[in-house]
């Protein structure tokens, strides 16, 4: 492989990781499920027990397999515990997905530009961007299923398939099972049936039953489950299957129909603005021909079957989550790139420039609105940040207007990513330091000893964020307001509205933190008109109190 073919996908991945740094590097946004994985990873890092994930109270957590916990705990062991080290593995997994999408498209298409297109289509997908800043299992699942799909597609489409193809097909599926469980098995079964029965390049059943590769995949996928059963008995598998099936599946037909349509709409939205120039060629790309065209039809059919299967799986769940569609998006990006390759270059070039200008105009509007909002809320005008963002905008506009087609593709993908760079760069000064970082700093400033018990009367989400912000040095105990104040804590953290708990408790407030809780724009306008911004801040801020025993000495 030529050096340039190695560097091109790495360039796309590097731009993705760099432009999204303001998003994944701190807790400007936090997904509720992240707490399960950061909590367990901190315990793994501190105790050395990497086999059995645990909740903060020490009980075992069997409902998800281990790879996500291991990714975070491994990052903690190298970089220390913090928001960036919690999420960096997932930004890098996203980058790996982009690189593999590039290579997969180039391995199938007759031209070298299909990979460049597919890589940028995937990099600018809304749901990959969203997932890059979340420490949850969807991205590992996506990466390993993509490795499996790449193995199957090479096995079926290459005149002489690579030796790695069956190993990737089964090992990737096994690692996907070890990432999120049963959904990966559905796509492995679908792939086996398609490889056996497809009319273009079917594989014989004996060839599909590659025993060594199947054994490796089974060991990777089932090894942890067998270990949990051996160590903990039936309880481990019962908890897992209850979460994967009993708590997830819903058979309400009307609800399922609505979620099916919602999932389809989400898939379409995720690929804007790339769908518009391909609208006339997607159907034409299905027309079978010889050689590479036959492979294109096979790949697009394989991708469509995965997508339709995912739509039905998403329709059947209790609660709709757009992130569930992630595993099929790389294959759809490859199919979309193959369809776009059928257009004459000048037509795509004619679309790229106005599309880039439109996206950058939206970005400029976003920059002005968020800069103004930041000034109104915090009295801070982000001149340096705004100038840097304006320079990037001007550079992308110039590249998109005067550059070649590959440059225009890169400029459009980067322009979409720049929307998120702008949003999180300008939200940061208002949202950071987060309440968790403020509470962690206040506890340290008040001289609370490391690993002393600290009672938190608040949400489990906040508890997880504090543990990460404190580098795992605070022994946080989640308490319930309804149960009343517990005795013996070295410090107490509670919301201002619950301060009545402290009356007669022997604890006194020593510090407080304040962060934005909500931002109703209608009320903001009224506050500006009536010069009541201070009242607006008070009503829409969340205040936490740090209380210590009266017997302790102030620092």
C-alpha positions as CSV (number, residue, x, y, z in Angstrom):
1,X,0.0,0.0,0.0
2,X,1.4,3.4,-0.9
3,X,2.2,5.8,1.8
4,X,-0.4,8.3,0.6
5,X,-3.1,5.7,0.9
6,X,-2.1,5.2,4.6
7,X,-1.9,8.9,5.3
8,X,-5.2,10.0,3.7
9,X,-7.6,8.2,6.1
10,X,-5.3,9.2,9.1
11,X,-5.7,12.8,8.0
12,X,-9.5,12.5,8.1
13,X,-9.3,10.9,11.5
14,X,-6.9,13.5,12.8
15,X,-9.2,16.4,11.7
16,X,-12.1,14.6,13.4
17,X,-10.3,14.2,16.7
18,X,-8.9,17.7,16.6
19,X,-12.1,19.5,15.8
20,X,-14.2,17.6,18.4
21,X,-11.6,18.1,21.2
22,X,-13.8,20.8,22.9
23,X,-16.6,18.3,23.0
24,X,-15.0,15.2,24.4
25,X,-12.3,16.7,26.6
26,X,-14.6,17.9,29.4
27,X,-18.1,17.6,30.8
28,X,-19.9,20.3,28.8
29,X,-22.3,17.5,28.1
30,X,-22.7,14.2,29.9
31,X,-24.8,11.1,28.9
32,X,-26.5,9.5,31.9
33,X,-25.2,6.0,31.0
34,X,-21.6,7.1,31.2
35,X,-21.7,6.9,35.0
36,X,-22.0,3.1,34.9
37,X,-18.8,2.7,33.0
38,X,-16.7,5.4,34.7
39,X,-17.7,4.2,38.1
40,X,-16.8,0.6,37.4
41,X,-13.6,1.6,35.6
42,X,-12.4,3.6,38.6
43,X,-13.0,0.6,40.8
44,X,-11.1,-1.6,38.3
45,X,-8.2,0.8,38.3
46,X,-8.0,1.1,42.0
47,X,-8.6,-2.5,43.1
48,X,-6.9,-4.4,40.2
49,X,-10.0,-6.5,39.7
50,X,-10.6,-6.1,36.0
51,X,-12.8,-9.1,35.6
52,X,-16.0,-8.3,37.5
53,X,-17.5,-4.8,36.9
54,X,-19.0,-3.2,40.0
55,X,-21.4,-0.5,41.1
56,X,-20.0,2.2,43.5
57,X,-21.5,0.3,46.5
58,X,-19.5,-2.8,45.6
59,X,-22.3,-4.9,44.1
60,X,-21.5,-6.7,40.9
61,X,-22.7,-5.3,37.5
62,X,-23.3,-8.1,35.1
63,X,-25.7,-6.4,32.6
64,X,-23.0,-5.3,30.1
65,X,-19.9,-7.2,28.9
66,X,-16.4,-5.9,29.8
67,X,-14.8,-4.2,26.8
68,X,-16.1,-0.7,27.5
69,X,-15.0,-0.9,31.1
70,X,-11.6,-2.1,30.1
71,X,-11.1,0.7,27.5
72,X,-11.8,3.3,30.2
73,X,-9.9,1.6,33.0
74,X,-6.9,1.2,30.6
75,X,-7.0,4.9,29.8
76,X,-7.1,5.7,33.5
77,X,-4.1,3.5,34.2
78,X,-2.1,5.4,31.6
79,X,-3.4,9.0,31.8
80,X,-5.0,9.1,35.3
81,X,-8.7,9.6,36.1
82,X,-10.4,12.6,34.5
83,X,-13.0,13.6,31.9
84,X,-10.5,13.5,29.0
85,X,-9.1,10.1,29.9
86,X,-12.7,8.8,30.3
87,X,-13.6,9.8,26.7
88,X,-10.4,9.7,24.7
89,X,-10.7,6.0,24.0
90,X,-14.0,6.6,22.3
91,X,-12.8,9.5,20.2
92,X,-9.9,7.2,19.1
93,X,-12.4,4.4,18.4
94,X,-14.4,6.8,16.3
95,X,-11.2,7.7,14.4
96,X,-10.5,3.9,13.8
97,X,-14.1,3.6,12.4
98,X,-13.4,6.4,10.0
99,X,-10.1,4.8,8.8
100,X,-11.7,1.4,8.4
101,X,-14.6,2.9,6.5
102,X,-12.1,4.5,4.1
103,X,-10.2,1.3,3.5
104,X,-13.4,-0.8,3.1
105,X,-14.7,1.6,0.4
106,X,-11.4,1.7,-1.4
107,X,-11.2,-2.1,-1.4
108,X,-14.5,-2.4,-3.2
109,X,-14.6,0.6,-5.6
110,X,-12.9,0.8,-8.9
111,X,-11.5,4.3,-8.1
112,X,-9.3,5.5,-5.3
113,X,-11.6,8.4,-4.4
114,X,-14.4,6.3,-3.0
115,X,-12.5,5.8,0.3
116,X,-11.9,9.6,0.6
117,X,-15.7,10.2,0.1
118,X,-16.7,7.4,2.5
119,X,-14.3,8.6,5.2
120,X,-15.6,12.1,5.2
121,X,-19.2,11.0,5.0
122,X,-18.6,8.9,8.1
123,X,-16.6,11.6,9.9
124,X,-19.3,14.2,9.5
125,X,-22.2,11.9,10.5
126,X,-24.2,13.5,13.3
127,X,-24.4,10.3,15.3
128,X,-20.7,9.3,15.1
129,X,-19.9,12.9,16.3
130,X,-22.4,12.6,19.2
131,X,-21.0,9.2,20.2
132,X,-17.3,10.4,20.2
133,X,-18.0,12.2,23.4
134,X,-19.7,9.4,25.3
135,X,-18.0,6.7,27.3
136,X,-20.6,4.0,26.5
137,X,-20.5,0.7,24.5
138,X,-22.0,1.8,21.2
139,X,-18.7,2.7,19.6
140,X,-16.8,-0.5,20.5
141,X,-19.8,-2.4,19.2
142,X,-19.7,-0.4,15.9
143,X,-15.9,-0.8,15.4
144,X,-15.9,-4.6,15.9
145,X,-19.0,-5.2,13.8
146,X,-17.4,-3.1,11.1
147,X,-14.3,-5.3,11.3
148,X,-16.6,-8.3,11.0
149,X,-18.4,-6.8,8.0
150,X,-15.1,-6.0,6.3
151,X,-14.1,-9.6,6.7
152,X,-17.3,-10.9,5.2
153,X,-17.2,-8.4,2.3
154,X,-13.6,-9.2,1.4
155,X,-14.4,-12.9,1.6
156,X,-17.3,-12.5,-0.8
157,X,-16.1,-9.8,-3.2
158,X,-12.3,-10.4,-3.7
159,X,-11.3,-12.6,-6.6
160,X,-8.9,-14.2,-4.1
161,X,-10.0,-13.3,-0.6
162,X,-7.4,-12.3,2.0
163,X,-6.3,-14.8,4.6
164,X,-7.5,-12.5,7.3
165,X,-11.1,-12.3,6.0
166,X,-12.7,-15.3,7.9
167,X,-10.7,-14.4,11.0
168,X,-12.0,-10.8,10.9
169,X,-15.5,-12.0,10.1
170,X,-15.8,-14.2,13.2
171,X,-13.3,-12.5,15.6
172,X,-14.9,-9.1,15.0
173,X,-18.3,-10.5,15.8
174,X,-16.9,-12.1,18.9
175,X,-15.4,-8.8,20.1
176,X,-18.7,-7.1,19.3
177,X,-20.5,-9.6,21.6
178,X,-18.0,-8.8,24.3
179,X,-18.8,-5.1,23.8
180,X,-22.6,-5.1,24.0
181,X,-23.9,-8.6,24.0
182,X,-26.7,-10.1,21.9
183,X,-27.2,-7.5,19.1
184,X,-23.9,-8.5,17.6
185,X,-25.1,-12.1,17.3
186,X,-28.0,-11.0,15.1
187,X,-25.7,-9.4,12.6
188,X,-23.3,-12.4,12.6
189,X,-26.3,-14.6,11.8
190,X,-27.5,-12.3,9.0
191,X,-24.0,-12.2,7.5
192,X,-23.7,-16.0,7.5
193,X,-27.0,-16.4,5.7
194,X,-26.2,-13.6,3.2
195,X,-22.8,-15.1,2.4
196,X,-24.4,-18.5,1.8
197,X,-27.4,-17.5,-0.2
198,X,-26.6,-14.2,-2.1
199,X,-27.0,-14.6,-5.9
200,X,-23.8,-12.6,-6.8
201,X,-20.9,-14.3,-5.0
202,X,-22.2,-17.0,-2.7
203,X,-19.8,-18.8,-0.4
204,X,-20.2,-22.6,0.0
205,X,-21.5,-23.6,3.5
206,X,-18.3,-25.7,4.1
207,X,-16.2,-22.6,3.3
208,X,-18.3,-20.5,5.7
209,X,-17.8,-23.0,8.5
210,X,-14.2,-22.0,9.1
211,X,-13.7,-23.9,12.3
212,X,-10.5,-22.1,13.6
213,X,-12.0,-18.7,13.0
214,X,-15.3,-19.7,14.6
215,X,-13.5,-21.0,17.6
216,X,-11.6,-17.8,18.0
217,X,-14.8,-15.7,17.7
218,X,-16.6,-17.9,20.2
219,X,-13.7,-17.6,22.7
220,X,-13.6,-13.8,22.4
221,X,-17.4,-13.4,22.5
222,X,-18.2,-16.0,25.2
223,X,-15.1,-16.1,27.4
224,X,-16.1,-13.4,29.8
225,X,-19.6,-14.8,30.2
226,X,-18.3,-18.2,31.0
227,X,-15.9,-16.7,33.5
228,X,-18.7,-14.9,35.2
229,X,-20.8,-18.0,35.3
230,X,-17.9,-20.0,36.8
231,X,-17.2,-17.4,39.4
232,X,-20.7,-16.1,40.2
233,X,-23.1,-18.7,39.1
234,X,-26.6,-18.3,37.5
235,X,-27.0,-14.7,38.9
236,X,-24.5,-13.3,36.4
237,X,-26.3,-14.7,33.3
238,X,-29.7,-14.0,34.7
239,X,-28.9,-10.3,35.2
240,X,-27.4,-10.1,31.7
241,X,-30.4,-11.7,29.8
242,X,-32.8,-9.7,31.9
243,X,-31.2,-6.5,30.7
244,X,-30.7,-7.5,27.1
245,X,-34.2,-8.9,26.5
246,X,-36.6,-8.6,29.4
247,X,-36.0,-4.9,30.0
248,X,-35.4,-3.9,26.4
249,X,-38.0,-5.5,24.2
250,X,-41.5,-4.1,23.6
251,X,-44.2,-5.6,21.3
252,X,-46.6,-2.7,21.1
253,X,-47.3,-2.6,17.3
254,X,-48.2,1.1,17.1
255,X,-45.2,2.1,19.1
256,X,-43.0,-0.1,17.1
257,X,-44.3,1.4,13.8
258,X,-43.6,4.9,15.1
259,X,-40.1,4.1,16.3
260,X,-39.4,2.4,12.9
261,X,-40.2,5.6,11.1
262,X,-38.3,7.7,13.6
263,X,-35.3,5.4,13.2
264,X,-35.5,5.8,9.4
265,X,-35.7,9.5,9.7
266,X,-32.7,9.6,12.0
267,X,-30.6,7.6,9.5
268,X,-31.5,10.1,6.8
269,X,-30.7,13.1,9.0
270,X,-27.3,11.6,10.0
271,X,-26.1,11.6,6.4
272,X,-27.1,15.2,5.5
273,X,-25.8,16.9,3.4
274,X,-24.4,14.0,1.5
275,X,-27.7,12.4,0.5
276,X,-28.9,15.2,-1.7
277,X,-26.2,14.9,-4.5
278,X,-26.7,11.1,-4.5
279,X,-30.5,11.1,-4.7
280,X,-30.5,10.4,-8.5
281,X,-27.8,7.8,-8.5
282,X,-28.6,5.6,-5.5
283,X,-31.1,3.6,-7.6
284,X,-28.8,3.5,-10.6
285,X,-26.0,2.1,-8.4
286,X,-28.1,-1.0,-7.7
287,X,-28.0,-2.0,-11.4
288,X,-26.0,-5.1,-11.7
289,X,-23.1,-5.3,-14.2
290,X,-19.9,-7.2,-14.3
291,X,-16.7,-7.1,-12.2
292,X,-16.8,-4.2,-9.8
293,X,-20.4,-3.3,-10.5
294,X,-21.5,-6.8,-9.3
295,X,-19.5,-6.2,-6.1
296,X,-21.1,-2.8,-5.7
297,X,-24.6,-4.4,-5.9
298,X,-23.5,-7.0,-3.4
299,X,-22.1,-4.5,-0.9
300,X,-25.1,-2.2,-1.2
301,X,-27.5,-5.1,-0.7
302,X,-25.5,-6.3,2.3
303,X,-25.5,-2.8,3.8
304,X,-29.3,-2.4,3.2
305,X,-30.0,-5.7,4.9
306,X,-28.0,-4.6,7.9
307,X,-29.8,-1.3,7.9
308,X,-33.3,-2.8,7.6
309,X,-32.5,-5.3,10.3
310,X,-31.4,-2.5,12.6
311,X,-34.6,-0.5,11.9
312,X,-36.7,-3.5,13.1
313,X,-34.5,-4.0,16.2
314,X,-34.8,-0.3,17.0
315,X,-38.6,-0.5,16.5
316,X,-38.9,-3.3,19.0
317,X,-37.0,-1.7,22.0
318,X,-38.8,-0.2,24.9
319,X,-37.2,3.3,24.5
320,X,-35.9,4.8,21.2
321,X,-32.3,5.8,21.1
322,X,-30.8,7.1,17.9
323,X,-27.3,5.8,18.9
324,X,-28.5,2.2,18.5
325,X,-28.1,2.7,14.7
326,X,-24.4,3.3,14.9
327,X,-23.3,-0.2,13.8
328,X,-24.9,0.1,10.4
329,X,-23.7,3.7,9.6
330,X,-20.2,2.8,8.3
331,X,-21.7,0.4,5.7
332,X,-24.2,3.0,4.7
333,X,-21.4,5.5,4.3
334,X,-19.6,3.1,2.0
335,X,-22.7,2.6,-0.1
336,X,-23.4,6.3,-0.3
337,X,-19.8,6.9,-1.5
338,X,-20.2,4.2,-4.1
339,X,-23.3,5.8,-5.3
340,X,-21.7,9.3,-5.4
341,X,-18.8,7.8,-7.4
342,X,-21.2,7.1,-10.3
343,X,-21.8,10.8,-10.8
344,X,-19.6,12.8,-13.1
345,X,-17.1,14.8,-11.1
346,X,-18.2,18.2,-12.3
347,X,-21.8,17.6,-11.0
348,X,-20.5,16.8,-7.5
349,X,-18.1,19.8,-7.6
350,X,-21.1,22.0,-8.5
351,X,-22.9,20.8,-5.4
352,X,-19.9,21.1,-3.0
353,X,-19.3,24.8,-3.1
354,X,-22.8,26.0,-2.3
355,X,-23.2,23.3,0.3
356,X,-19.9,24.4,2.0
357,X,-21.0,28.0,1.9
358,X,-24.4,27.1,3.4
359,X,-22.9,25.1,6.3
360,X,-20.3,27.8,7.0
361,X,-23.0,30.5,7.0
362,X,-24.9,28.5,9.6
363,X,-21.7,28.2,11.6
364,X,-21.2,32.0,11.5
365,X,-24.7,32.5,12.7
366,X,-24.1,30.0,15.5
367,X,-20.9,31.8,16.4
368,X,-22.6,35.2,16.7
369,X,-25.5,33.9,18.7
370,X,-23.4,31.9,21.2
371,X,-20.8,34.7,21.6
372,X,-23.7,37.1,22.4
373,X,-25.2,34.6,24.8
374,X,-21.9,34.1,26.5
375,X,-21.5,37.8,26.9
376,X,-25.0,38.3,28.4
377,X,-24.6,35.3,30.8
378,X,-21.0,35.7,31.9
379,X,-20.0,39.2,30.8
380,X,-17.3,37.5,28.8
381,X,-16.7,38.3,25.1
382,X,-14.8,35.3,23.5
383,X,-12.6,37.4,21.2
384,X,-9.7,34.9,20.9
385,X,-12.0,31.9,20.4
386,X,-14.1,33.8,17.9
387,X,-11.1,34.9,15.8
388,X,-9.8,31.3,15.7
389,X,-13.2,30.0,14.6
390,X,-13.5,32.8,12.0
391,X,-10.0,31.9,10.6
392,X,-11.0,28.2,10.3
393,X,-14.3,29.3,8.6
394,X,-12.4,31.5,6.1
395,X,-9.9,28.7,5.3
396,X,-12.7,26.2,4.7
397,X,-14.6,28.6,2.5
398,X,-11.5,29.3,0.4
399,X,-10.7,25.6,0.1
400,X,-14.3,24.7,-0.8
401,X,-14.6,27.4,-3.5
402,X,-11.3,27.2,-5.3
403,X,-10.0,23.8,-4.4
404,X,-10.3,20.5,-6.3
405,X,-13.0,18.0,-5.8
406,X,-11.1,16.0,-3.1
407,X,-10.4,19.3,-1.3
408,X,-14.1,20.3,-1.6
409,X,-15.1,16.9,-0.1
410,X,-12.8,17.5,2.8
411,X,-14.0,21.1,3.2
412,X,-17.6,20.0,3.4
413,X,-16.9,17.3,6.0
414,X,-14.8,19.7,8.0
415,X,-17.4,22.4,7.8
416,X,-20.0,20.1,9.4
417,X,-17.5,19.2,12.2
418,X,-16.8,22.9,12.7
419,X,-20.4,23.4,13.8
420,X,-19.7,21.2,16.8
421,X,-16.3,22.9,17.4
422,X,-18.0,26.3,17.5
423,X,-20.9,25.1,19.8
424,X,-18.7,23.5,22.4
425,X,-15.9,26.0,22.3
426,X,-18.3,28.8,23.1
427,X,-20.5,26.8,25.5
428,X,-17.4,25.9,27.6
429,X,-16.8,29.2,29.3
430,X,-20.4,29.3,30.5
431,X,-20.6,25.6,31.5
432,X,-17.1,25.1,32.9
433,X,-15.8,24.4,35.4
434,X,-18.7,22.0,35.8
435,X,-20.5,21.5,39.1
436,X,-18.6,18.3,39.6
437,X,-15.2,20.0,39.2
438,X,-16.3,22.8,41.5
439,X,-17.4,20.4,44.2
440,X,-14.3,18.3,43.9
441,X,-12.1,21.5,44.2
442,X,-14.2,22.7,47.2
443,X,-13.8,19.4,49.0
444,X,-10.0,19.5,48.5
445,X,-9.8,23.2,49.6
446,X,-11.7,22.3,52.8
447,X,-9.1,19.8,53.7
448,X,-11.3,16.6,53.3
449,X,-8.8,13.8,53.4
450,X,-8.4,11.5,50.3
451,X,-10.7,8.5,50.4
452,X,-12.6,9.8,53.4
453,X,-16.3,9.1,53.2
454,X,-18.3,12.0,51.6
455,X,-22.1,11.7,51.5
456,X,-23.7,13.0,48.3
457,X,-27.4,13.9,48.5
458,X,-27.9,14.3,44.7
459,X,-28.2,12.4,41.5
460,X,-26.1,9.3,40.6
461,X,-25.0,11.2,37.5
462,X,-23.5,14.0,39.5
463,X,-21.9,11.4,41.8
464,X,-20.1,9.8,38.9
465,X,-18.9,13.1,37.5
466,X,-17.5,14.1,40.9
467,X,-15.6,10.8,41.2
468,X,-14.0,11.4,37.8
469,X,-13.3,15.1,38.5
470,X,-11.6,14.2,41.7
471,X,-9.4,11.7,40.0
472,X,-10.9,8.9,42.0
473,X,-9.6,10.3,45.3
474,X,-13.0,11.0,46.9
475,X,-14.8,8.1,48.5
476,X,-18.3,9.3,47.5
477,X,-21.3,7.6,49.1
478,X,-24.7,8.1,47.4
479,X,-27.3,9.1,50.0
480,X,-31.0,9.6,49.8
481,X,-32.7,12.7,50.9
482,X,-35.8,10.7,51.9
483,X,-33.8,8.6,54.3
484,X,-32.5,11.6,56.1
485,X,-29.0,12.6,57.1
486,X,-26.5,9.7,57.7
487,X,-23.9,10.0,60.5
488,X,-20.2,9.6,60.2
489,X,-19.4,11.3,56.8
490,X,-16.3,13.4,56.7
491,X,-18.3,15.9,54.5
492,X,-21.7,16.3,53.0
493,X,-22.7,17.6,49.5
494,X,-26.3,18.5,49.0
495,X,-28.4,20.8,46.9
496,X,-29.3,24.2,48.3
497,X,-33.0,23.3,48.4
498,X,-32.2,20.4,50.7
499,X,-30.3,22.4,53.3
500,X,-33.0,21.8,55.9
501,X,-31.4,18.4,56.4
502,X,-28.5,20.2,58.1
503,X,-30.5,21.7,60.9
504,X,-29.3,20.2,64.2
505,X,-27.1,17.7,62.4
506,X,-23.7,19.0,63.7
507,X,-22.7,19.9,60.2
508,X,-22.1,23.5,58.9
509,X,-21.9,24.8,55.4
510,X,-18.3,25.7,54.5
511,X,-18.5,26.3,50.8
512,X,-20.9,26.4,47.9
513,X,-20.9,25.9,44.1
514,X,-23.0,27.4,41.4
515,X,-23.6,26.3,37.8
516,X,-26.3,26.8,35.2
517,X,-29.2,24.4,35.6
518,X,-31.4,25.6,32.7
519,X,-31.4,28.4,30.2
520,X,-35.0,29.4,29.2
521,X,-34.5,31.9,26.4
522,X,-37.9,33.4,26.8
523,X,-37.2,34.3,30.4
524,X,-33.7,35.5,29.4
525,X,-35.3,38.0,27.0
526,X,-37.6,39.3,29.7
527,X,-34.8,39.6,32.2
528,X,-32.7,41.6,29.7
529,X,-35.7,43.9,29.0
530,X,-36.4,44.5,32.7
531,X,-32.8,44.6,33.9
532,X,-33.2,41.6,36.2
533,X,-30.3,39.4,35.1
534,X,-29.2,38.7,38.7
535,X,-32.6,37.3,39.4
536,X,-32.5,35.2,36.2
537,X,-29.1,33.8,37.3
538,X,-30.5,32.9,40.7
539,X,-33.6,31.2,39.4
540,X,-31.8,29.2,36.7
541,X,-28.7,28.2,38.6
542,X,-28.1,25.0,40.6
543,X,-26.3,25.5,43.9
544,X,-24.6,22.8,45.9
545,X,-23.5,23.1,49.5
546,X,-20.4,21.5,51.1
547,X,-20.9,20.9,54.8
548,X,-18.4,19.6,57.3
549,X,-18.7,18.5,60.9
550,X,-18.8,21.4,63.4
551,X,-15.8,19.8,65.2
552,X,-13.6,20.1,62.1
553,X,-11.3,23.1,61.8
554,X,-11.6,25.4,58.8
555,X,-8.6,25.2,56.5
